[in-house]
């Protein structure tokens, strides 16, 4: 078994690093900032296409005032949910998508386009056999700052460090997604796949499922700080594609029904299972 390993590959600029402060900006300067941000890895691409909205965003950053800095705190970015079958076990492998790459890269940013960090996974990582469901999460250190422009306040979150990887195991009965599957067979977010009928088989079966994390895949997570009421967010963007392989060992004598969870912006989910005799 190879340990899951994660490395902090250093800082990434925030939006404010591209914007001169405390003065009005010309239209030409705003266009130049758009080009510089587009060439960087800062995830503000959705804003770049709207000219008036983009100009308003840039000008709001150029005229804002720092109100207060909040303490550095730890936060988690859950990025992968692995669901074990009701019987049997699962093994998780992480590989770079391209054979020429030895690592899987993520850029991690916080709310308000603050400064980020680049995170690197060692390719070829593998977990041990698991009979429980498990959440894989990045541990990061973040620093929120509160700004004001006119009467409006905003929060910028800078990611100051990647401190490691956290795995949280729980019995399948305590997994919120597997529990939903057991309670209902018509959940629109749980899509059934072809069944695997081993009720007349005498041998265990090994089933491999793969999840492709394509470049620019975005994974978001929320967190809170006790000093302000505003819910805050972290975003991890895949920069080098990754392939997550989950190998399931399924005992004979049961009918297995696999499902996949429709991923939106949260963690990526592996296959979910029900089993009956």
KOLMI-436358 format. One record per residue (C-alpha): x, y, z; residue number from 1. Coordinates in nm, 3 decimals. Layout:
# KOLMI-436358
SITE/xx/yy/zz/n
SITE/X/Y/Z/NUM $
...
END
This chain:
# KOLMI-436358
SITE/xx/yy/zz/n
SITE/0.000/0.000/0.000/1 $
SITE/0.124/0.349/-0.091/2 $
SITE/0.037/0.636/0.143/3 $
SITE/-0.171/0.923/0.015/4 $
SITE/0.068/1.220/0.005/5 $
SITE/0.001/1.586/-0.062/6 $
SITE/0.247/1.874/-0.103/7 $
SITE/0.219/2.253/-0.087/8 $
SITE/0.372/2.385/-0.410/9 $
SITE/0.359/2.751/-0.314/10 $
SITE/0.145/3.065/-0.344/11 $
SITE/-0.076/3.185/-0.628/12 $
SITE/-0.170/3.553/-0.683/13 $
SITE/-0.507/3.690/-0.584/14 $
SITE/-0.726/3.925/-0.784/15 $
SITE/-0.611/4.231/-0.589/16 $
SITE/-0.249/4.164/-0.692/17 $
SITE/-0.340/4.271/-1.047/18 $
SITE/-0.523/4.591/-0.952/19 $
SITE/-0.366/4.927/-0.854/20 $
SITE/-0.522/5.048/-0.530/21 $
SITE/-0.665/5.384/-0.422/22 $
SITE/-0.709/5.547/-0.760/23 $
SITE/-0.947/5.554/-1.056/24 $
SITE/-0.861/5.328/-1.348/25 $
SITE/-0.891/5.401/-1.716/26 $
SITE/-1.074/5.173/-1.959/27 $
SITE/-0.741/5.074/-2.111/28 $
SITE/-0.605/4.974/-1.769/29 $
SITE/-0.914/4.764/-1.702/30 $
SITE/-0.870/4.584/-2.035/31 $
SITE/-0.505/4.521/-1.952/32 $
SITE/-0.603/4.374/-1.614/33 $
SITE/-0.850/4.141/-1.788/34 $
SITE/-0.569/4.012/-2.013/35 $
SITE/-0.334/3.960/-1.718/36 $
SITE/-0.596/3.775/-1.512/37 $
SITE/-0.695/3.559/-1.809/38 $
SITE/-0.330/3.455/-1.851/39 $
SITE/-0.303/3.362/-1.483/40 $
SITE/-0.467/3.071/-1.302/41 $
SITE/-0.709/3.282/-1.099/42 $
SITE/-1.063/3.139/-1.138/43 $
SITE/-1.256/3.450/-1.243/44 $
SITE/-1.315/3.339/-1.603/45 $
SITE/-1.693/3.356/-1.574/46 $
SITE/-1.672/3.730/-1.504/47 $
SITE/-1.440/3.815/-1.791/48 $
SITE/-1.706/3.789/-2.060/49 $
SITE/-1.934/4.065/-1.925/50 $
SITE/-1.774/4.402/-2.000/51 $
SITE/-1.975/4.623/-1.765/52 $
SITE/-1.975/4.367/-1.482/53 $
SITE/-1.601/4.314/-1.522/54 $
SITE/-1.528/4.688/-1.509/55 $
SITE/-1.747/4.727/-1.198/56 $
SITE/-1.567/4.439/-1.028/57 $
SITE/-1.222/4.584/-1.100/58 $
SITE/-1.320/4.932/-0.986/59 $
SITE/-1.470/4.797/-0.665/60 $
SITE/-1.138/4.632/-0.580/61 $
SITE/-0.940/4.945/-0.662/62 $
SITE/-1.143/5.161/-0.423/63 $
SITE/-1.205/4.927/-0.131/64 $
SITE/-1.065/4.979/0.220/65 $
SITE/-0.946/4.713/0.462/66 $
SITE/-1.169/4.713/0.773/67 $
SITE/-1.022/4.427/0.976/68 $
SITE/-0.821/4.107/0.951/69 $
SITE/-0.946/3.787/1.111/70 $
SITE/-0.724/3.518/1.263/71 $
SITE/-0.581/3.239/1.053/72 $
SITE/-0.788/2.923/1.085/73 $
SITE/-0.800/2.572/0.945/74 $
SITE/-1.059/2.469/0.688/75 $
SITE/-1.133/2.155/0.489/76 $
SITE/-1.199/2.103/0.118/77 $
SITE/-1.366/1.762/0.076/78 $
SITE/-1.281/1.652/-0.278/79 $
SITE/-1.363/1.281/-0.299/80 $
SITE/-1.637/1.063/-0.148/81 $
SITE/-1.584/0.687/-0.171/82 $
SITE/-1.879/0.461/-0.090/83 $
SITE/-1.820/0.102/0.015/84 $
SITE/-2.074/-0.165/-0.083/85 $
SITE/-2.299/-0.312/0.188/86 $
SITE/-2.075/-0.621/0.181/87 $
SITE/-1.721/-0.640/0.043/88 $
SITE/-1.461/-0.365/0.032/89 $
SITE/-1.313/-0.087/-0.180/90 $
SITE/-0.956/0.016/-0.272/91 $
SITE/-0.887/0.366/-0.409/92 $
SITE/-0.606/0.455/-0.650/93 $
SITE/-0.510/0.801/-0.774/94 $
SITE/-0.326/0.843/-1.106/95 $
SITE/-0.229/1.135/-1.326/96 $
SITE/-0.430/1.135/-1.648/97 $
SITE/-0.124/1.171/-1.874/98 $
SITE/0.157/0.918/-1.859/99 $
SITE/0.412/1.201/-1.882/100 $
SITE/0.283/1.358/-1.557/101 $
SITE/0.401/1.235/-1.221/102 $
SITE/0.167/1.448/-1.012/103 $
SITE/-0.191/1.566/-0.995/104 $
SITE/-0.221/1.944/-0.945/105 $
SITE/-0.497/2.149/-0.784/106 $
SITE/-0.517/2.527/-0.741/107 $
SITE/-0.702/2.619/-0.421/108 $
SITE/-0.861/2.962/-0.375/109 $
SITE/-1.098/3.122/-0.123/110 $
SITE/-1.399/3.353/-0.136/111 $
SITE/-1.353/3.698/-0.282/112 $
SITE/-1.069/3.599/-0.519/113 $
SITE/-0.804/3.601/-0.248/114 $
SITE/-0.457/3.457/-0.289/115 $
SITE/-0.439/3.081/-0.335/116 $
SITE/-0.201/2.789/-0.313/117 $
SITE/-0.100/2.516/-0.554/118 $
SITE/-0.143/2.164/-0.422/119 $
SITE/0.028/1.854/-0.564/120 $
SITE/-0.063/1.491/-0.515/121 $
SITE/0.198/1.224/-0.578/122 $
SITE/0.067/1.008/-0.861/123 $
SITE/0.026/0.638/-0.793/124 $
SITE/-0.121/0.683/-0.445/125 $
SITE/-0.332/0.393/-0.320/126 $
SITE/-0.546/0.334/-0.013/127 $
SITE/-0.578/0.013/0.180/128 $
SITE/-0.894/-0.200/0.157/129 $
SITE/-1.192/-0.018/0.307/130 $
SITE/-1.522/-0.153/0.436/131 $
SITE/-1.649/0.190/0.545/132 $
SITE/-1.737/0.495/0.339/133 $
SITE/-1.468/0.764/0.346/134 $
SITE/-1.428/1.134/0.268/135 $
SITE/-1.093/1.263/0.140/136 $
SITE/-1.031/1.632/0.212/137 $
SITE/-0.750/1.886/0.182/138 $
SITE/-0.650/2.061/0.507/139 $
SITE/-0.576/2.427/0.441/140 $
SITE/-0.496/2.735/0.648/141 $
SITE/-0.703/3.039/0.553/142 $
SITE/-0.709/3.406/0.653/143 $
SITE/-1.029/3.609/0.603/144 $
SITE/-1.013/3.987/0.559/145 $
SITE/-1.310/4.224/0.566/146 $
SITE/-1.316/4.517/0.320/147 $
SITE/-1.555/4.809/0.272/148 $
SITE/-1.641/5.018/-0.030/149 $
SITE/-1.902/5.288/0.035/150 $
SITE/-2.161/5.117/0.256/151 $
SITE/-2.092/4.763/0.136/152 $
SITE/-1.867/4.511/0.309/153 $
SITE/-1.708/4.207/0.146/154 $
SITE/-1.486/3.924/0.268/155 $
SITE/-1.173/3.806/0.096/156 $
SITE/-1.024/3.469/0.195/157 $
SITE/-0.657/3.397/0.128/158 $
SITE/-0.532/3.039/0.135/159 $
SITE/-0.205/3.061/0.327/160 $
SITE/-0.094/2.700/0.329/161 $
SITE/-0.177/2.339/0.250/162 $
SITE/-0.117/2.142/0.567/163 $
SITE/-0.212/1.792/0.458/164 $
SITE/-0.484/1.545/0.372/165 $
SITE/-0.764/1.435/0.604/166 $
SITE/-0.962/1.113/0.564/167 $
SITE/-1.284/1.062/0.760/168 $
SITE/-1.428/0.710/0.769/169 $
SITE/-1.782/0.628/0.875/170 $
SITE/-1.996/0.313/0.871/171 $
SITE/-2.208/0.284/0.561/172 $
SITE/-2.521/0.328/0.773/173 $
SITE/-2.395/0.670/0.882/174 $
SITE/-2.313/0.786/0.527/175 $
SITE/-2.569/1.055/0.430/176 $
SITE/-2.562/0.954/0.062/177 $
SITE/-2.585/0.577/0.112/178 $
SITE/-2.862/0.637/0.365/179 $
SITE/-3.058/0.833/0.105/180 $
SITE/-3.017/0.546/-0.137/181 $
SITE/-3.149/0.295/0.119/182 $
SITE/-3.452/0.514/0.197/183 $
SITE/-3.563/0.585/-0.159/184 $
SITE/-3.519/0.444/-0.508/185 $
SITE/-3.645/0.756/-0.689/186 $
SITE/-3.395/1.020/-0.577/187 $
SITE/-3.328/1.233/-0.890/188 $
SITE/-2.962/1.281/-0.789/189 $
SITE/-2.896/0.905/-0.770/190 $
SITE/-2.893/0.752/-1.118/191 $
SITE/-2.912/0.368/-1.147/192 $
SITE/-2.662/0.175/-1.357/193 $
SITE/-2.683/-0.183/-1.492/194 $
SITE/-2.709/-0.439/-1.212/195 $
SITE/-2.458/-0.712/-1.132/196 $
SITE/-2.633/-1.039/-1.041/197 $
SITE/-2.407/-1.275/-0.845/198 $
SITE/-2.682/-1.472/-0.673/199 $
SITE/-2.593/-1.790/-0.863/200 $
SITE/-2.219/-1.731/-0.858/201 $
SITE/-1.982/-1.905/-0.618/202 $
SITE/-1.680/-1.673/-0.658/203 $
SITE/-1.616/-1.319/-0.546/204 $
SITE/-1.603/-1.058/-0.823/205 $
SITE/-1.369/-0.763/-0.866/206 $
SITE/-1.525/-0.455/-1.026/207 $
SITE/-1.322/-0.149/-1.130/208 $
SITE/-1.481/0.193/-1.167/209 $
SITE/-1.294/0.504/-1.284/210 $
SITE/-1.362/0.874/-1.223/211 $
SITE/-1.197/1.124/-1.457/212 $
SITE/-1.112/1.461/-1.304/213 $
SITE/-1.064/1.668/-1.617/214 $
SITE/-0.866/1.991/-1.624/215 $
SITE/-1.068/2.292/-1.500/216 $
SITE/-1.294/2.066/-1.292/217 $
SITE/-1.403/2.281/-0.997/218 $
SITE/-1.474/2.147/-0.648/219 $
SITE/-1.624/2.386/-0.392/220 $
SITE/-1.666/2.363/-0.016/221 $
SITE/-1.819/2.592/0.243/222 $
SITE/-1.684/2.690/0.583/223 $
SITE/-1.759/2.944/0.853/224 $
SITE/-1.567/3.157/1.097/225 $
SITE/-1.720/3.239/1.439/226 $
SITE/-1.634/3.608/1.407/227 $
SITE/-1.862/3.690/1.111/228 $
SITE/-2.199/3.558/0.993/229 $
SITE/-2.110/3.541/0.623/230 $
SITE/-2.077/3.186/0.486/231 $
SITE/-1.741/3.151/0.312/232 $
SITE/-1.621/2.920/0.036/233 $
SITE/-1.311/2.746/-0.091/234 $
SITE/-1.258/2.629/-0.447/235 $
SITE/-1.016/2.365/-0.577/236 $
SITE/-0.956/2.363/-0.953/237 $
SITE/-0.792/2.066/-1.125/238 $
SITE/-0.490/2.187/-1.327/239 $
SITE/-0.342/1.851/-1.431/240 $
SITE/-0.608/1.591/-1.496/241 $
SITE/-0.649/1.298/-1.261/242 $
SITE/-0.797/0.952/-1.275/243 $
SITE/-0.942/0.798/-0.960/244 $
SITE/-0.984/0.421/-0.978/245 $
SITE/-1.200/0.243/-0.722/246 $
SITE/-1.172/-0.135/-0.709/247 $
SITE/-1.466/-0.311/-0.543/248 $
SITE/-1.448/-0.665/-0.408/249 $
SITE/-1.804/-0.802/-0.420/250 $
SITE/-1.885/-1.134/-0.250/251 $
SITE/-2.090/-1.391/-0.440/252 $
SITE/-2.454/-1.470/-0.367/253 $
SITE/-2.607/-1.123/-0.398/254 $
SITE/-2.772/-0.890/-0.647/255 $
SITE/-2.575/-0.563/-0.664/256 $
SITE/-2.734/-0.240/-0.790/257 $
SITE/-2.483/0.041/-0.858/258 $
SITE/-2.573/0.410/-0.873/259 $
SITE/-2.384/0.727/-0.956/260 $
SITE/-2.440/1.059/-0.784/261 $
SITE/-2.494/1.363/-1.004/262 $
SITE/-2.201/1.586/-0.908/263 $
SITE/-2.254/1.961/-0.905/264 $
SITE/-1.989/2.172/-0.732/265 $
SITE/-1.905/1.966/-0.424/266 $
SITE/-1.688/1.659/-0.382/267 $
SITE/-1.661/1.396/-0.654/268 $
SITE/-1.851/1.077/-0.569/269 $
SITE/-1.762/0.718/-0.645/270 $
SITE/-2.019/0.450/-0.720/271 $
SITE/-2.288/0.384/-0.458/272 $
SITE/-2.426/0.032/-0.407/273 $
SITE/-2.724/-0.161/-0.277/274 $
SITE/-2.717/-0.538/-0.235/275 $
SITE/-2.987/-0.800/-0.182/276 $
SITE/-2.987/-1.178/-0.157/277 $
END
